Amino acid sequence: MESKSPKIIEWPGLQHIEDNPDLYLDMLLKDIVFVFRNANLDIDEQYELHRTLGKIFNGFPNKTEGGRDEYIEDHARLNKGAGDDTGDDIRVPWHQEHFNYTNSIIYGNWNNEIFNIDKKNGKTYFYDMCKFYKTLPDDTKEFLKKCIADAGGSDPAINDYALVNYHWITNEPVLRMPFWGKYKLNNYDGRPSTKMEQTKFTTIMNDILSFVTKDEKNRIVHEWQQGDLVVSDLYKCAHAVTGGFDSKDRKFIGMFGHAMPSKAQ
């Protein structure tokens, strides 16, 4: 089943983005992922873009507040080389960015510095969890709205999270969840959950996990090129990365936009 591609536009220059904020906000909200082709930005230019997008997207950092939240990613920690998997195998598993943080990651940009591999490898998959939530039966949506689950992490301060949250611009409900299974329901409708509710919760979550990770029809697939810069709504998007590359041949710099000025979780 054929998937979709993100919107791709030739790098227009920072001034064009600053002069047309409604255009780029509309792209984020409607397309959830868009790509600046042949951007080839250095890290300081990327940060200036990031601050501009913060102003447009009502996030942080922006032109007046917030610090840099950047990282270098080559997936070397996964200890795989080009021959260990393929462009059709999942190298980086499906996930949503730190869905349980108090200061949510709401959007991001990934600036490709090195891409010396076949474009069919190292692809990034995106999936709209807001759009998906709308397709669920009404009784399932209402059930999930009442669920406070366990994120399964080591820090109890950020372990509890609501399954259904609301987009910072549109206020649409968005399903935000872990993708590693072992689901645990802590509270339901403001009280400790019952065994029956926990069983129902686990069944629903496993069904969602299976469907979302296999649904190619509604998957957005980006095939990278050298110099690409990807902007995505990380509040809505789950994403994954395929293999078929060595870490020395694929590297990008990522910058996250947050809901609040502080990077504190």
Secondary structure, DSSP 8 states (H G I E B T S, - for coil): ---B--EEEE---HHHHHH-HHHHHHHHHHHSEEEEET----HHHHHHHHHHHHHHHT-BS-SSS----EEEE--GGG---TTTS-TTSEEEEEE-TTTT-SS-EEEEEEEEEEE-S-TTSS-EEEEEHHHHHHHS-HHHHHHHHTEEEE---S-GGGTEEESEEE-TTT--EEE---SS----EEEETTEE--HHHHHHHHHHHHHHHHHHHH--TTEEEE---TT-EEEE-TTTEEEEEE----GGGEEEEEEEEESSSS---
